[in-house]
Amino acid sequence: MKQIADAHEFRGQHIYADIYDLDADEVGDWIRLRTTLAEAIEVCGANICGHVDKTFEPQGFTCLYLLAESHASIHTYPEQGAIFFDAFTCGRLDPGLILEHFVKQFRNARVVVGRLERGDTGAPARAPLARPREPAGAPAAPAAHVLM
């Protein structure tokens, strides 16, 4: 395999959060949410390549920013006062900074966070995903489909 002199590291961090206990007006102000997410991305030092968003009827909003380093997204549930947050960054950029800046806007948020180190992290090698055994008599899944 040919080595490229300026190759990027195959590593990254994935952070995801469930943000609860929000007021409906906080979750319903999608322009403020989109703007704050963009500001949070810039504070982190990531580079925005573009974004797409979608509003839902009667309520709800999804926003996805494509980053040079990967992505950041939010999915709102105003009727439940909640938001799903997700960010992945390649290299050594910390997506936790995006989350920190994003949640500062909420008065009384409860935030449940998960984090994954991905790629060549220096950790012991992980076992490949194994295909689960099918229940007896179940039709075989297509070869390219992995059940999780």
PEURWO-V745454 format. One record per residue. RES is the residue in one letter. OMEGA is omega in whole degrees, -180 to 180 (none if undefined). Layout:
{{RES/OMEGA} {RES/OMEGA}}
This chain:
{{M/-179} {K/177} {Q/176} {I/-173} {A/-177} {D/-179} {A/177} {H/177} {E/174} {F/180} {R/178} {G/179} {Q/180} {H/178} {I/179} {Y/-176} {A/170} {D/-177} {I/-173} {Y/173} {D/180} {L/174} {D/-179} {A/-180} {D/177} {E/-177} {V/-177} {G/-179} {D/-172} {W/178} {I/178} {R/179} {L/180} {R/-180} {T/-179} {T/177} {L/178} {A/178} {E/-180} {A/178} {I/-180} {E/177} {V/-180} {C/-178} {G/178} {A/-177} {N/-180} {I/176} {C/-179} {G/177} {H/174} {V/175} {D/-176} {K/173} {T/-178} {F/177} {E/7} {P/-179} {Q/179} {G/-174} {F/173} {T/179} {C/179} {L/173} {Y/173} {L/-179} {L/172} {A/-178} {E/173} {S/-175} {H/171} {A/-179} {S/172} {I/177} {H/-174} {T/176} {Y/-176} {P/-178} {E/178} {Q/180} {G/-173} {A/178} {I/167} {F/178} {F/180} {D/175} {A/175} {F/176} {T/177} {C/178} {G/-175} {R/177} {L/-176} {D/179} {P/176} {G/177} {L/177} {I/180} {L/-180} {E/-178} {H/-178} {F/-175} {V/178} {K/-176} {Q/-175} {F/-175} {R/-172} {N/-175} {A/168} {R/-173} {V/176} {V/-170} {V/171} {G/-179} {R/176} {L/169} {E/-176} {R/176} {G/-178} {D/-175} {T/-175} {G/178} {A/177} {P/-179} {A/178} {R/177} {A/177} {P/177} {L/177} {A/177} {R/179} {P/178} {R/178} {E/174} {P/180} {A/178} {G/180} {A/177} {P/-179} {A/176} {A/177} {P/-175} {A/-176} {A/-176} {H/176} {V/178} {L/180} {M/none}}
